[in-house]
């Protein structure tokens, strides 16, 4: 006695390619739509681009805070009031002023916070803290 009917074997051997053809046509339509035609219908004489040198990278201003609390800006000793006046003056000359604060590892956070507050009062937006990488 047979366990499988003849029609079951017949349907398994046929492959329905209709979904594959649908997929191929959809992909073909997508590729046709997304390709842009090359436009060369008018003769134009385009202007030549001029070369100009790049702007020099901006010089960073370093504020150094020693462990004793002494402040230095670009190797010039200052106190907090002079630092604020100097930052306001530099900010007037360069609205995109950048400052890097370097503090000794033994410097109290109170002193670094005071420098950051002065930078904020002088409207210096680009303030970074310098650190040493771990070894």
C-alpha positions, -999 to +999 in steps of 0.1 A: +000+000+000+012+035-009+017+061+018+020+091-004-004+101-031+007+110-066-006+146-064+015+154-033+047+146-052+036+165-082+030+197-063+063+196-045+083+194-077+068+226-092+083+260-083+061+290-083+082+318-098+054+345-098+066+361-065+102+361-078+092+379-110+072+404-089+103+411-069+125+415-099+100+439-115+098+460-084+136+462-081+138+472-118+113+500-113+132+512-082+165+513-101+150+531-131+134+558-108+165+564-087+190+568-115+193+605-125+197+613-161+228+633-172+218+668-183+240+682-211+214+701-231+230+736-229+265+748-236+276+770-207+309+785-198+311+781-161+332+805-140+364+792-126+367+788-088+393+809-070+416+794-045+421+810-012+443+799+016+427+783+046+425+802+078+453+795+103+441+773+132+431+794+162+456+797+190+444+783+223+449+804+254+461+784+284+452+793+320+474+775+344+466+771+381+494+761+404+488+741+436+495+773+456+466+790+437+488+812+416+472+819+381+491+821+348+476+830+314+498+823+285+529+824+308+519+857+324+511+858+361+476+872+369+451+874+397+414+867+393+404+903+386+431+907+360+422+874+345+386+885+340+397+918+323+421+899+301+395+874+290+370+902+283+396+920+262+405+889+243+368+881+238+363+915+222+391+908+197+381+872+190+344+863+196+354+826+190+379+826+219+390+792+232+406+786+266+423+755+280+424+754+318+454+734+332+454+727+369+480+710+390+468+677+404+471+691+440+451+722+431+419+726+451+387+724+431+376+757+446+403+775+426+395+758+394+358+765+399+367+802+404+385+802+370+356+785+353+332+810+367+353+839+354+354+823+320+316+821+321+313+857+332+335+867+303+312+848+279+340+824+268+321+795+253+350+772+244+366+761+277+384+728+280+401+711+309+435+697+303+443+662+317+470+637+316+463+602+301+464+573+325+496+552+322 
